[in-house]
Amino acid sequence: MPGKVTKAAAALLGLGALAYTSWVLEVLVRTGLDPVRTYVSELAAADQPLGGLFRATDLVAGLLVLAGALAGLAAGGRRGRWALGGWIALAVFGAATAVDSRLPLSCAPTADPECAARETAGLVPATHTAHAVSSSLAVTGAIAAMVALTVAARRYGHWRPLARTGPALVVLELAATAWTLAAVAAFEAGKGTWALGAGQRLQVLLAAVWLAVLAVSLVRGRPR
């Protein structure tokens, strides 16, 4: 049976996955932002009416994932270099997400042409640049964790649900990330958004699903 620390890690990661999908609230409430075109992080921009709510849920998600990753390490996650690297990357993802929530955009560049113009001219607060750095670090940590812990699940013979579904989720996550990066490049070049919002929301959703699978795997996984 899983130990108490393992169960705690699973609970923290499961709750983190739930908090990380708080952006789906835009289906229920009017945000004024087009989910197909806009960054997820624009929901938490300082000038958005529900920005405080989304900044709070991002902070909670990051702290929960960070705590879950540290609990995973404490529960024996250091056994094997893939597992060790994966838990560390997951901790980076959680910490960067929490920091990201404290560095909100001042406005929504994909929805507000004036904001985009100020951003291009360098007339926005330094938090825009800092936010880009922390967001990039969070995405890098998430992908590294997904790859490393999925490899660990398959190589070391544990976490069966993750061993079965992890590879497909990793491939889809990489595809969604490539879509998002291409869309960002197109937007910055003035060639439209290429459904940037849809690509990034898919990227975030897949990461949350993977977190949920990992949480289930910690509780239900058995050595082969």
Buried (B, 14 or more C-beta within 10 A) or exposed (E): EBEEBBBBBBBBBBBBBBBBBBBEBBEEEEBEBBBEBBBBBBBBBBEBEBBEBBBBBBBBBBBBBBBBBBBBBBBBBEEBEBBBBBBBBBBBBBBBBBBBBBBBBBBBBBBBEEBBEBBEEEEBBEBBEBBBEBBEBBBBBBBBBBBBBBBBBBEBEBBBBBBEBBBEBBEBBBBBBEBBBEBBEBBEEEEEBBBBBBBBBBBBBBBBBBBBBBBBBBBEBEEE
